Amino acid sequence: MLKDFFATYKNQDISYTFIEPISRDINALIEMKQKHIDYLQLEIFSMNIFDTLKSTKVREKIKLISKEWPLIFVFDHPSAFWNRKKHIVTLPYEDDFSEENIPTKSVLFITS
């Protein structure tokens, strides 16, 4: 917003125009440029990651780790995933318990 100041000196009109402080505009410009630089740095970082992942050395390492990972994980945690029934525990708290007494066949019920 421009403001003018008028004065008269020796029968001549003189006008002084005041301008806004340019520090706000400069600060806004600096902030905008900094955000743009940050965005470009992030994009360059992402491109470097993509280029690294395309190399054959890294791909072979990923394949090796993906083959070894399940073995390492399961041995450390025996109850994980596919080896869950590896350990069987019997519960001896019933004296007359027998697995043969467990009904495994369905019984037909006739309702009238």
MODELLER restraints for C-alpha pairs under 7 A, 6 or more apart:
rsr = mdl.restraints
at = mdl.atoms
rsr.add(forms.Gaussian(group=physical.xy_distance, feature=features.Distance(at['CA:1:A'], at['CA:20:A']), mean=6.56, stdev=0.5))
rsr.add(forms.Gaussian(group=physical.xy_distance, feature=features.Distance(at['CA:2:A'], at['CA:17:A']), mean=6.81, stdev=0.5))
rsr.add(forms.Gaussian(group=physical.xy_distance, feature=features.Distance(at['CA:2:A'], at['CA:18:A']), mean=5.92, stdev=0.5))
rsr.add(forms.Gaussian(group=physical.xy_distance, feature=features.Distance(at['CA:2:A'], at['CA:19:A']), mean=5.52, stdev=0.5))
rsr.add(forms.Gaussian(group=physical.xy_distance, feature=features.Distance(at['CA:2:A'], at['CA:20:A']), mean=6.85, stdev=0.5))
rsr.add(forms.Gaussian(group=physical.xy_distance, feature=features.Distance(at['CA:3:A'], at['CA:17:A']), mean=5.83, stdev=0.5))
rsr.add(forms.Gaussian(group=physical.xy_distance, feature=features.Distance(at['CA:3:A'], at['CA:18:A']), mean=5.39, stdev=0.5))
rsr.add(forms.Gaussian(group=physical.xy_distance, feature=features.Distance(at['CA:4:A'], at['CA:15:A']), mean=6.35, stdev=0.5))
rsr.add(forms.Gaussian(group=physical.xy_distance, feature=features.Distance(at['CA:4:A'], at['CA:16:A']), mean=5.47, stdev=0.5))
rsr.add(forms.Gaussian(group=physical.xy_distance, feature=features.Distance(at['CA:4:A'], at['CA:17:A']), mean=4.46, stdev=0.5))
rsr.add(forms.Gaussian(group=physical.xy_distance, feature=features.Distance(at['CA:4:A'], at['CA:18:A']), mean=6.15, stdev=0.5))
rsr.add(forms.Gaussian(group=physical.xy_distance, feature=features.Distance(at['CA:5:A'], at['CA:15:A']), mean=5.44, stdev=0.5))
rsr.add(forms.Gaussian(group=physical.xy_distance, feature=features.Distance(at['CA:5:A'], at['CA:16:A']), mean=4.85, stdev=0.5))
rsr.add(forms.Gaussian(group=physical.xy_distance, feature=features.Distance(at['CA:5:A'], at['CA:17:A']), mean=6.30, stdev=0.5))
rsr.add(forms.Gaussian(group=physical.xy_distance, feature=features.Distance(at['CA:6:A'], at['CA:13:A']), mean=6.93, stdev=0.5))
rsr.add(forms.Gaussian(group=physical.xy_distance, feature=features.Distance(at['CA:6:A'], at['CA:14:A']), mean=5.68, stdev=0.5))
rsr.add(forms.Gaussian(group=physical.xy_distance, feature=features.Distance(at['CA:6:A'], at['CA:15:A']), mean=4.35, stdev=0.5))
rsr.add(forms.Gaussian(group=physical.xy_distance, feature=features.Distance(at['CA:6:A'], at['CA:16:A']), mean=6.26, stdev=0.5))
rsr.add(forms.Gaussian(group=physical.xy_distance, feature=features.Distance(at['CA:7:A'], at['CA:13:A']), mean=5.82, stdev=0.5))
rsr.add(forms.Gaussian(group=physical.xy_distance, feature=features.Distance(at['CA:7:A'], at['CA:14:A']), mean=5.13, stdev=0.5))
rsr.add(forms.Gaussian(group=physical.xy_distance, feature=features.Distance(at['CA:7:A'], at['CA:15:A']), mean=6.25, stdev=0.5))
rsr.add(forms.Gaussian(group=physical.xy_distance, feature=features.Distance(at['CA:8:A'], at['CA:14:A']), mean=5.76, stdev=0.5))
rsr.add(forms.Gaussian(group=physical.xy_distance, feature=features.Distance(at['CA:53:A'], at['CA:59:A']), mean=6.68, stdev=0.5))
rsr.add(forms.Gaussian(group=physical.xy_distance, feature=features.Distance(at['CA:74:A'], at['CA:80:A']), mean=5.95, stdev=0.5))
rsr.add(forms.Gaussian(group=physical.xy_distance, feature=features.Distance(at['CA:78:A'], at['CA:84:A']), mean=6.77, stdev=0.5))
